[in-house]
Amino acid sequence: QNSMVLSAAIFITLIGLIIYLHFVKIDQESLLVISSLGIQVTSSYASGKESTTFIEMGQVKDVVINEAIHMQKVIYYLCILLQDPDDPQGISEVVPLFQSSKPRLDCLIEVYKSCQEILEQRKTAPQSS
């Protein structure tokens, strides 16, 4: 009977590990910004599964670096601010990026600068109807 309990415990542990690797453990996160289309956020899990989110450029109000206090530490993260469709000056949602990889501030600044350059190109480009 002890071997059966041990076998069940090992089996449950393996199933838990597989679920963790497939749904929780993110290996890589990427951001693709195309001024005429939008922003694509991709998360690659340890199991090889990928999750992709696309945000149309018309919904994007701005990209900012936000800060939060967590466990007596200041952490920085990149966010996409989505424009409120009812109020052009308002923000409907804040979408945090790179939540698993938690890059350092100097890395976030580089990504932020690149995003701002692309957003500026969009603002200065003539709008086609």
MIKESE-668533 format. One record per residue (C-alpha): residue in one letter; residue number from 1; z negated, x, y negated. Coordinates in Angstrom, 1 decimal, padded with zeros to 4 digits. Example, Ala and Ser with C-alpha at 12.3 -4.5 7.8 and 13.67 -1.06 7.14 Angstrom:
<residu->a num->1 up->-007.8 east->012.3 north->004.5> $
<residu->s num->2 up->-007.1 east->013.7 north->001.1> $
//
This chain:
<residu->q num->1 up->000.0 east->000.0 north->000.0> $
<residu->n num->2 up->-000.7 east->002.9 north->-002.4> $
<residu->s num->3 up->002.8 east->004.2 north->-001.9> $
<residu->m num->4 up->004.2 east->000.8 north->-002.8> $
<residu->v num->5 up->002.1 east->000.6 north->-006.0> $
<residu->l num->6 up->003.3 east->004.2 north->-006.9> $
<residu->s num->7 up->006.9 east->003.3 north->-006.2> $
<residu->a num->8 up->006.6 east->000.2 north->-008.4> $
<residu->a num->9 up->005.1 east->002.2 north->-011.2> $
<residu->i num->10 up->007.8 east->004.8 north->-011.1> $
<residu->f num->11 up->010.5 east->002.1 north->-011.0> $
<residu->i num->12 up->009.0 east->000.3 north->-014.0> $
<residu->t num->13 up->008.7 east->003.6 north->-015.9> $
<residu->l num->14 up->012.4 east->004.4 north->-015.2> $
<residu->i num->15 up->013.5 east->001.0 north->-016.3> $
<residu->g num->16 up->011.4 east->001.4 north->-019.5> $
<residu->l num->17 up->013.0 east->004.8 north->-020.2> $
<residu->i num->18 up->016.5 east->003.5 north->-019.7> $
<residu->i num->19 up->015.8 east->000.6 north->-022.1> $
<residu->y num->20 up->014.3 east->003.0 north->-024.6> $
<residu->l num->21 up->017.4 east->005.3 north->-024.4> $
<residu->h num->22 up->019.9 east->002.4 north->-024.6> $
<residu->f num->23 up->018.3 east->000.3 north->-027.4> $
<residu->v num->24 up->015.8 east->002.5 north->-029.4> $
<residu->k num->25 up->016.5 east->006.2 north->-029.3> $
<residu->i num->26 up->019.2 east->007.0 north->-032.0> $
<residu->d num->27 up->020.8 east->010.4 north->-031.7> $
<residu->q num->28 up->023.1 east->010.3 north->-034.7> $
<residu->e num->29 up->023.8 east->008.3 north->-037.8> $
<residu->s num->30 up->026.9 east->008.4 north->-039.9> $
<residu->l num->31 up->028.1 east->006.9 north->-043.1> $
<residu->l num->32 up->031.8 east->006.4 north->-044.0> $
<residu->v num->33 up->032.6 east->005.2 north->-047.5> $
<residu->i num->34 up->036.2 east->004.1 north->-048.4> $
<residu->s num->35 up->036.5 east->003.0 north->-052.0> $
<residu->s num->36 up->039.2 east->000.3 north->-051.4> $
<residu->l num->37 up->037.5 east->-001.2 north->-048.3> $
<residu->g num->38 up->033.8 east->-000.7 north->-047.9> $
<residu->i num->39 up->031.0 east->001.2 north->-046.3> $
<residu->q num->40 up->030.7 east->001.7 north->-042.5> $
<residu->v num->41 up->027.3 east->002.7 north->-041.0> $
<residu->t num->42 up->027.3 east->003.9 north->-037.4> $
<residu->s num->43 up->024.3 east->004.6 north->-035.2> $
<residu->s num->44 up->024.9 east->006.4 north->-031.9> $
<residu->y num->45 up->022.2 east->005.9 north->-029.3> $
<residu->a num->46 up->021.1 east->008.5 north->-026.7> $
<residu->s num->47 up->022.8 east->006.4 north->-023.9> $
<residu->g num->48 up->026.1 east->006.7 north->-025.7> $
<residu->k num->49 up->026.1 east->003.2 north->-027.1> $
<residu->e num->50 up->027.2 east->002.8 north->-030.7> $
<residu->s num->51 up->026.3 east->000.2 north->-033.3> $
<residu->t num->52 up->028.5 east->-000.2 north->-036.3> $
<residu->t num->53 up->027.8 east->-002.2 north->-039.5> $
<residu->f num->54 up->030.5 east->-002.8 north->-042.1> $
<residu->i num->55 up->029.7 east->-003.8 north->-045.7> $
<residu->e num->56 up->032.7 east->-004.8 north->-047.9> $
<residu->m num->57 up->032.9 east->-002.9 north->-051.2> $
<residu->g num->58 up->032.9 east->-006.2 north->-053.1> $
<residu->q num->59 up->029.3 east->-006.7 north->-051.9> $
<residu->v num->60 up->028.1 east->-003.3 north->-052.9> $
<residu->k num->61 up->026.3 east->-003.1 north->-056.3> $
<residu->d num->62 up->025.0 east->000.4 north->-056.0> $
<residu->v num->63 up->023.7 east->003.2 north->-053.8> $
<residu->v num->64 up->020.3 east->004.6 north->-054.7> $
<residu->i num->65 up->017.6 east->006.9 north->-053.4> $
<residu->n num->66 up->014.4 east->005.0 north->-052.9> $
<residu->e num->67 up->010.9 east->006.4 north->-052.3> $
<residu->a num->68 up->008.0 east->005.0 north->-050.4> $
<residu->i num->69 up->004.5 east->006.2 north->-049.6> $
<residu->h num->70 up->003.8 east->006.3 north->-045.9> $
<residu->m num->71 up->000.7 east->007.8 north->-044.3> $
<residu->q num->72 up->-000.3 east->009.7 north->-047.5> $
<residu->k num->73 up->003.2 east->011.1 north->-047.8> $
<residu->v num->74 up->006.1 east->010.3 north->-050.1> $
<residu->i num->75 up->009.3 east->009.7 north->-048.1> $
<residu->y num->76 up->012.8 east->009.3 north->-049.6> $
<residu->y num->77 up->015.6 east->007.2 north->-048.1> $
<residu->l num->78 up->019.1 east->006.2 north->-049.2> $
<residu->c num->79 up->019.7 east->002.5 north->-049.8> $
<residu->i num->80 up->022.7 east->000.3 north->-050.4> $
<residu->l num->81 up->022.0 east->-002.5 north->-053.0> $
<residu->l num->82 up->024.0 east->-005.6 north->-052.2> $
<residu->q num->83 up->025.2 east->-007.8 north->-055.1> $
<residu->d num->84 up->023.8 east->-011.3 north->-055.3> $
<residu->p num->85 up->026.9 east->-013.7 north->-055.2> $
<residu->d num->86 up->025.1 east->-016.2 north->-057.4> $
<residu->d num->87 up->023.9 east->-013.7 north->-060.0> $
<residu->p num->88 up->026.2 east->-010.8 north->-060.9> $
<residu->q num->89 up->023.3 east->-008.8 north->-062.3> $
<residu->g num->90 up->021.0 east->-009.5 north->-059.4> $
<residu->i num->91 up->020.5 east->-007.9 north->-056.0> $
<residu->s num->92 up->020.5 east->-010.0 north->-052.8> $
<residu->e num->93 up->019.5 east->-007.4 north->-050.3> $
<residu->v num->94 up->018.5 east->-003.7 north->-049.9> $
<residu->v num->95 up->020.0 east->-002.0 north->-046.9> $
<residu->p num->96 up->018.2 east->001.2 north->-045.9> $
<residu->l num->97 up->020.3 east->004.0 north->-044.4> $
<residu->f num->98 up->019.4 east->006.9 north->-042.0> $
<residu->q num->99 up->016.1 east->005.3 north->-040.9> $
<residu->s num->100 up->016.0 east->007.3 north->-037.6> $
<residu->s num->101 up->017.2 east->010.7 north->-038.7> $
<residu->k num->102 up->015.1 east->010.7 north->-042.0> $
<residu->p num->103 up->017.0 east->013.5 north->-043.7> $
<residu->r num->104 up->015.3 east->015.7 north->-046.3> $
<residu->l num->105 up->015.7 east->014.9 north->-050.0> $
<residu->d num->106 up->018.2 east->017.6 north->-050.7> $
<residu->c num->107 up->020.5 east->016.2 north->-048.0> $
<residu->l num->108 up->020.1 east->012.7 north->-049.4> $
<residu->i num->109 up->021.0 east->013.9 north->-052.8> $
<residu->e num->110 up->024.3 east->015.4 north->-051.5> $
<residu->v num->111 up->025.2 east->012.1 north->-049.8> $
<residu->y num->112 up->024.1 east->010.1 north->-052.9> $
<residu->k num->113 up->026.3 east->012.2 north->-055.2> $
<residu->s num->114 up->029.3 east->011.7 north->-052.9> $
<residu->c num->115 up->028.7 east->007.9 north->-052.8> $
<residu->q num->116 up->028.4 east->007.8 north->-056.5> $
<residu->e num->117 up->031.7 east->009.6 north->-057.0> $
<residu->i num->118 up->033.4 east->007.1 north->-054.8> $
<residu->l num->119 up->031.7 east->004.1 north->-056.5> $
<residu->e num->120 up->032.8 east->005.5 north->-059.9> $
<residu->q num->121 up->036.4 east->005.8 north->-058.7> $
<residu->r num->122 up->036.2 east->002.2 north->-057.7> $
<residu->k num->123 up->034.9 east->001.1 north->-061.2> $
<residu->t num->124 up->037.5 east->003.2 north->-063.1> $
<residu->a num->125 up->040.5 east->002.2 north->-060.8> $
<residu->p num->126 up->042.6 east->-000.6 north->-062.1> $
<residu->q num->127 up->041.8 east->-003.9 north->-060.3> $
<residu->s num->128 up->044.8 east->-005.3 north->-058.5> $
<residu->s num->129 up->045.1 east->-009.1 north->-058.2> $
//
